[in-house]
């Protein structure tokens, strides 16, 4: 059973992509399952995959000097 507070992965899009500056949150049981859902929806046209913990660490880093991507879709 998914833990909606932890079992999510964030996918970002690269510079020049139509969704640059945006990200997608995917809920899945594993890294591979999340990746498969993202590939099913967007193919391989995205940049990076982060665990929820990695994303929160980056988001809360006091030394971060760039804006975080805006979440525009959730895939369960």
HELIX and SHEET records of a PDB file:
HELIX    1   1 UNK A   31  UNK A   42  1                                  12    
HELIX    2   2 UNK A   52  UNK A   59  1                                   8    
SHEET    1   A 4 UNK A  48  UNK A  51  0                                        
SHEET    2   A 4 UNK A   8  UNK A  12 -1                                        
SHEET    3   A 4 UNK A  22  UNK A  27 -1                                        
SHEET    4   A 4 UNK A  70  UNK A  75  1                                        
END                                                                             
